[in-house]
Amino acid sequence: MDSSGRRTVPVIVNRRAGSAPRGVAAEIELAALFAAHGLEADITLAPSIRAVRAAAAAAARRGARIVVAVGGDGTIAAVASALVGSESVLGVVPGGTMNNLAHGLGVPADLNRAVALIASGEPHSIDVGTIRSSADARDHYFFETAGVGITALAAPFGEAINRGRWRRALTRLAELARVPGTRMRVELDDGDVLQAETQLVTASNAPMVGPRAAFAPGARLDDGLLDVALFAGMAKPALAAYFLSAMLGHPLRLPQVRLRTARRLIVLPARPRPATADLRVFPAADRWEIGVLPGGVRVIAGAGPALGRPAA
């Protein structure tokens, strides 16, 4: 606590996030918001996602009760990843382009109301997705969606569109058009096996991804499960139509989209394929293991649509 009796809270701001506060004036405004709700903000202005993660890990090692992420989905995921296995609780102040996680957790878009929630809300446990490959045995965390196949190119394409980098977007689109499908075998933890010629297999921890696309509308951040989708025999135009419908909030119901739920799955492509976990891209491998850590991190949440159980 500071001399006024306010509790000190580490607040990590990603300076590169879409609408995060920037500059000295914005930092003063953010500190004033926290002070108004009885909290002393110990603000770190991080220049990169790596710096965000490092600052969050350091705060958790110091035993911080709450660690606040100010930024978009990438910032929130970076801070949350650093808190897995610790006693620290994640607080969220939206400041990104999409803010899917903040929306799904019921965190208000208004900064004052978001800080009020941090000051008064109770921790709620949410799940953490994990992904590892035959080329890298380390577990990497995700909070929205992991995919094996063309998401490794689709994710950078969507990011380029969001940032208005049209030349880069066209380059990514041309690369997408050249990628062939391959046969994939998906082994689920209940013994079920899915096989098909496909461009893509996904495992979703949250209902939305990218530009507010309702990619897995039934997924919940606190149900201990991943929503798995195998897009069997779908050419790229059909996949594009599916993704567009998801962006519009009404994903198509197609027999080619085979849906399951699982705690763990193994994806075995006939030819090595790259993968993504949220916006992070991983090199091609011939085996991917995707799982979930139920209740792997605690977060101060509201009545969010990505929560199956109501937050206190």
TORDRENKOL-340847 format. One record per residue (C-alpha): y, z, x; residue in one letter; residue number from 0. Coordinates in Angstrom, 2 decimals. Each point is the difference from the previous one (the first is absolute). Layout:
BEGIN
Y,Z,X,A,NUM;
...
END
This chain:
BEGIN
0.00,0.00,0.00,M,0;
3.62,-0.50,1.07,D,1;
2.72,2.68,-0.04,S,2;
0.70,-0.66,-3.69,S,3;
-3.59,0.70,-0.95,G,4;
-0.90,-3.63,-0.70,R,5;
-3.51,-1.11,0.94,R,6;
-0.02,-2.64,2.77,T,7;
-1.89,-3.20,-0.82,V,8;
-0.73,-2.84,2.46,P,9;
1.38,-3.24,-1.50,V,10;
-1.12,-3.22,1.69,I,11;
2.08,-3.10,-0.74,V,12;
-1.26,-3.47,0.83,N,13;
3.22,-1.76,1.01,R,14;
-1.64,-3.39,-0.54,R,15;
-1.11,0.66,-3.60,A,16;
1.53,-2.20,-2.67,G,17;
2.41,2.43,-1.68,S,18;
-0.34,3.12,2.16,A,19;
3.23,1.84,0.88,P,20;
1.62,-1.33,3.17,R,21;
2.75,1.27,2.29,G,22;
1.72,3.33,0.42,V,23;
1.60,0.00,-3.45,A,24;
-3.37,-0.63,-1.68,A,25;
-1.60,2.75,2.10,E,26;
2.71,2.46,-1.09,I,27;
-0.50,-1.01,-3.63,E,28;
-3.77,0.50,0.28,L,29;
0.47,3.44,1.59,A,30;
2.39,0.96,-2.81,A,31;
-2.55,-1.03,-2.64,L,32;
-2.62,2.29,1.49,F,33;
2.51,2.85,0.42,A,34;
0.90,-0.29,-3.69,A,35;
-3.62,0.79,-0.82,H,36;
-0.30,2.92,2.44,G,37;
-1.58,-1.90,2.90,L,38;
1.24,-0.52,3.54,E,39;
-0.88,-3.57,1.05,A,40;
-1.03,-0.38,3.65,D,41;
0.54,-3.77,0.11,I,42;
-1.73,-2.38,2.41,T,43;
1.22,-3.61,0.02,L,44;
-3.07,-1.94,1.10,A,45;
0.41,-3.57,1.31,P,46;
-3.58,-1.13,-0.75,S,47;
-3.16,0.85,-1.93,I,48;
-1.57,1.27,3.23,R,49;
2.94,2.38,0.45,A,50;
-0.31,1.09,-3.65,V,51;
-3.67,0.86,0.50,R,52;
0.69,1.87,3.24,A,53;
2.78,2.07,-1.58,A,54;
-2.21,0.90,-2.97,A,55;
-2.89,1.02,2.28,A,56;
2.33,2.20,2.04,A,57;
1.30,1.68,-3.16,A,58;
-3.56,0.68,-1.20,A,59;
-0.90,1.53,3.39,R,60;
3.02,2.31,-0.32,R,61;
-1.43,1.19,-3.32,G,62;
2.63,-1.51,-2.30,A,63;
-0.81,0.82,-3.62,R,64;
1.57,-3.23,-1.29,I,65;
0.65,-3.23,1.91,V,66;
2.22,-2.50,-1.79,V,67;
-0.27,-3.79,0.37,A,68;
3.12,-2.05,-0.79,V,69;
-0.85,-3.68,-0.28,G,70;
-2.40,-2.42,-1.64,G,71;
-3.77,-0.23,-0.27,D,72;
-0.52,-0.51,3.73,G,73;
2.08,3.08,0.84,T,74;
-1.74,2.16,-2.58,I,75;
-3.43,-1.14,1.21,A,76;
0.95,0.68,3.64,A,77;
1.13,3.56,-0.74,V,78;
-2.96,0.66,-2.32,A,79;
-2.45,-1.29,2.64,S,80;
1.41,2.47,2.51,A,81;
-0.48,2.87,-2.47,L,82;
-3.70,-0.62,-0.75,V,83;
-1.96,3.09,0.95,G,84;
3.11,2.19,0.28,S,85;
1.47,2.66,-2.29,E,86;
3.28,-1.92,-0.32,S,87;
0.97,-1.50,-3.36,V,88;
1.61,-3.43,-0.36,L,89;
3.36,-0.35,-1.73,G,90;
1.29,-3.45,-0.95,V,91;
3.52,-1.43,-0.26,V,92;
-0.24,-3.71,-0.93,P,93;
1.92,-2.34,2.28,G,94;
-2.04,-3.20,0.31,G,95;
-0.16,-3.43,-1.59,T,96;
-2.96,0.53,-2.36,M,97;
-0.59,3.79,-0.11,N,98;
-3.44,-0.42,-1.58,N,99;
-1.27,3.37,1.21,L,100;
3.10,1.89,-1.10,A,101;
-0.21,-1.63,-3.44,H,102;
-3.73,0.70,-0.27,G,103;
0.53,3.64,0.94,L,104;
2.73,0.45,-2.59,G,105;
2.79,0.51,2.55,V,106;
3.39,-0.90,-1.52,P,107;
1.85,-2.96,1.52,A,108;
3.23,2.00,-0.19,D,109;
0.42,1.84,3.34,L,110;
1.39,3.19,-1.53,N,111;
-2.88,0.28,-2.46,R,112;
-2.52,-0.78,2.75,A,113;
1.36,2.86,2.12,V,114;
-0.01,2.28,-3.06,A,115;
-3.70,-0.75,-0.43,L,116;
-0.67,0.90,3.64,I,117;
1.85,3.29,-0.45,A,118;
-1.78,1.03,-3.20,S,119;
-3.28,-1.93,-0.25,G,120;
-3.53,1.17,0.79,E,121;
-2.44,-1.71,2.42,P,122;
-2.47,-2.49,-1.48,H,123;
-3.02,-1.23,1.98,S,124;
-0.44,-3.76,0.35,I,125;
-2.68,-2.13,1.62,D,126;
0.23,-1.80,3.32,V,127;
-1.76,-3.33,0.62,G,128;
-1.71,-0.62,3.33,T,129;
-0.99,-3.24,1.72,I,130;
-1.83,-0.72,3.26,R,131;
-1.69,-3.07,1.48,S,132;
-2.80,-0.94,2.38,S,133;
2.76,-0.80,2.52,A,134;
1.83,3.34,-0.45,D,135;
-1.94,3.12,-0.96,A,136;
3.12,2.06,-0.70,R,137;
0.92,0.80,-3.59,D,138;
3.37,-1.41,-1.08,H,139;
1.60,1.36,-3.14,Y,140;
1.42,-1.82,-3.02,F,141;
1.43,1.08,-3.34,F,142;
0.28,-3.18,-2.07,E,143;
-2.53,-2.79,0.69,T,144;
-2.31,-1.20,2.77,A,145;
-1.24,-3.58,0.02,G,146;
-2.40,-2.11,2.04,V,147;
0.84,-3.71,0.13,G,148;
3.20,-1.88,-0.72,I,149;
2.10,3.13,-0.62,T,150;
0.47,0.00,3.78,A,151;
2.19,-3.07,-0.49,L,152;
1.16,0.67,-3.56,A,153;
1.56,3.36,0.92,A,154;
2.30,-1.47,2.70,P,155;
0.83,-2.87,-2.39,F,156;
1.10,2.46,-2.70,G,157;
1.96,2.06,2.52,E,158;
1.82,-3.12,1.24,A,159;
0.91,-0.93,-3.59,I,160;
1.28,3.52,-0.71,N,161;
2.23,-0.11,3.09,R,162;
1.25,-3.54,-0.66,G,163;
-1.59,-1.42,3.14,R,164;
-0.83,-3.37,-1.53,W,165;
-1.03,-1.86,3.15,R,166;
-2.48,2.72,0.89,R,167;
-1.24,0.04,-3.60,A,168;
-0.68,-3.76,0.09,L,169;
-1.89,0.40,3.28,T,170;
-2.17,2.73,-1.52,R,171;
-0.58,-2.10,-3.12,L,172;
-1.24,-2.93,2.12,A,173;
-2.35,2.35,1.85,E,174;
-1.32,1.33,-3.31,L,175;
-0.79,-3.52,-1.21,A,176;
-2.19,-0.67,3.06,R,177;
-2.19,3.12,-0.22,V,178;
-3.48,-0.74,-1.43,P,179;
-2.00,2.47,-2.04,G,180;
-3.23,1.53,1.24,T,181;
-2.99,1.80,-1.44,R,182;
0.49,3.75,-0.20,M,183;
-2.45,2.77,-0.74,R,184;
1.44,3.21,-1.42,V,185;
-2.22,3.09,0.10,E,186;
1.16,2.86,-2.25,L,187;
-0.89,3.67,0.40,D,188;
-1.96,0.03,-3.28,D,189;
-2.42,-2.61,1.39,G,190;
1.54,-2.94,-1.87,D,191;
0.47,-3.20,2.04,V,192;
2.47,-2.80,-0.76,L,193;
-0.24,-3.41,1.71,Q,194;
2.05,-3.16,-0.39,A,195;
1.85,-2.78,1.74,E,196;
3.51,1.43,-0.05,T,197;
3.46,0.10,1.50,Q,198;
0.54,3.68,-0.65,L,199;
-1.43,3.47,-0.62,V,200;
2.36,2.88,-0.79,T,201;
-0.28,3.78,-0.35,A,202;
2.94,1.67,-1.75,S,203;
1.03,3.64,0.10,N,204;
3.13,-0.58,-2.13,A,205;
0.71,-2.38,-2.90,P,206;
2.91,-1.93,1.53,M,207;
0.54,-1.89,3.24,V,208;
2.67,-2.28,1.46,G,209;
2.72,-1.11,-2.45,P,210;
-1.01,2.51,-2.71,R,211;
-3.18,-1.98,-0.68,A,212;
-2.44,1.83,-2.30,A,213;
-2.86,-1.11,2.21,F,214;
-2.42,2.78,-1.02,A,215;
1.48,1.47,-3.21,P,216;
-2.86,2.47,-0.41,G,217;
0.26,1.50,3.50,A,218;
1.25,3.57,0.31,R,219;
1.18,1.86,3.09,L,220;
-1.84,3.19,-0.95,D,221;
-3.38,-1.08,-1.40,D,222;
-1.96,0.01,3.28,G,223;
-0.93,-3.67,-0.43,L,224;
0.99,-3.48,1.16,L,225;
0.21,-2.91,-2.45,D,226;
-1.92,-2.89,1.61,V,227;
0.50,-3.68,-0.86,A,228;
-2.00,-2.99,1.26,L,229;
1.66,-3.34,-0.83,F,230;
-3.10,-2.18,-0.26,A,231;
0.38,-3.75,0.53,G,232;
3.71,-0.04,-0.81,M,233;
2.05,-2.69,1.73,A,234;
3.46,0.84,1.26,K,235;
1.85,-1.36,-3.08,P,236;
-2.11,2.24,-2.25,A,237;
0.68,2.98,2.27,L,238;
3.72,-0.80,-0.05,A,239;
-0.05,-0.05,-3.81,A,240;
-1.78,3.36,-0.03,Y,241;
2.53,1.55,2.38,F,242;
2.90,-1.42,-2.03,L,243;
-1.38,1.51,-3.19,S,244;
-0.33,3.35,1.81,A,245;
3.63,-0.23,1.14,M,246;
0.98,-0.53,-3.64,L,247;
-1.94,3.14,-0.93,G,248;
-2.83,-1.76,-1.85,H,249;
-2.89,-0.78,2.40,P,250;
-2.39,-2.59,-1.36,L,251;
-3.48,1.02,-1.08,R,252;
-2.28,-2.53,1.69,L,253;
-3.81,0.01,0.34,P,254;
0.39,-1.04,3.66,Q,255;
1.75,3.30,0.76,V,256;
-2.85,2.47,0.41,R,257;
1.28,3.57,-0.36,L,258;
-1.62,3.24,1.10,R,259;
1.00,3.51,1.07,T,260;
-1.29,1.68,3.15,A,261;
0.64,2.78,2.49,R,262;
-1.21,-2.16,2.84,R,263;
-0.80,-3.68,0.54,L,264;
-1.04,-2.25,2.86,I,265;
1.25,-3.59,0.09,V,266;
-2.07,-2.44,2.05,L,267;
1.58,-3.48,0.26,P,268;
-2.25,-2.83,1.21,A,269;
2.84,-0.99,2.33,R,270;
2.35,2.60,1.50,P,271;
2.99,0.62,-2.21,R,272;
3.24,1.95,0.51,P,273;
1.02,2.85,-2.27,A,274;
3.07,1.85,-1.22,T,275;
0.68,3.61,-0.90,A,276;
3.24,0.06,-1.99,D,277;
2.25,-2.20,2.18,L,278;
-1.87,0.58,3.26,R,279;
-2.08,-2.96,1.22,V,280;
-3.23,0.41,2.03,F,281;
-1.77,-2.67,2.11,P,282;
-3.09,-1.82,-1.27,A,283;
-3.32,1.86,0.06,A,284;
-3.49,-0.51,-1.43,D,285;
-0.27,3.46,-1.60,R,286;
2.54,2.09,-1.89,W,287;
-0.60,3.51,-1.29,E,288;
2.46,1.24,-2.64,I,289;
-0.02,3.47,-1.50,G,290;
2.08,2.75,-1.57,V,291;
0.92,3.58,0.91,L,292;
0.34,1.72,-3.40,P,293;
3.08,2.21,-0.05,G,294;
0.70,-0.85,3.63,G,295;
3.71,0.81,-0.16,V,296;
2.28,2.03,-2.28,R,297;
3.23,-1.38,-1.42,V,298;
2.71,1.27,-2.32,I,299;
-0.35,-2.35,-2.95,A,300;
1.22,-0.47,-3.54,G,301;
-1.71,-1.50,-3.04,A,302;
-0.88,-3.22,1.80,G,303;
-2.01,-2.89,-1.49,P,304;
-2.24,-0.09,3.10,A,305;
-1.20,3.58,-0.65,L,306;
-2.96,0.71,-2.22,G,307;
0.76,3.71,-0.17,R,308;
3.50,1.16,-0.93,P,309;
2.03,1.42,2.86,A,310;
1.35,3.51,-0.52,A,311;
END
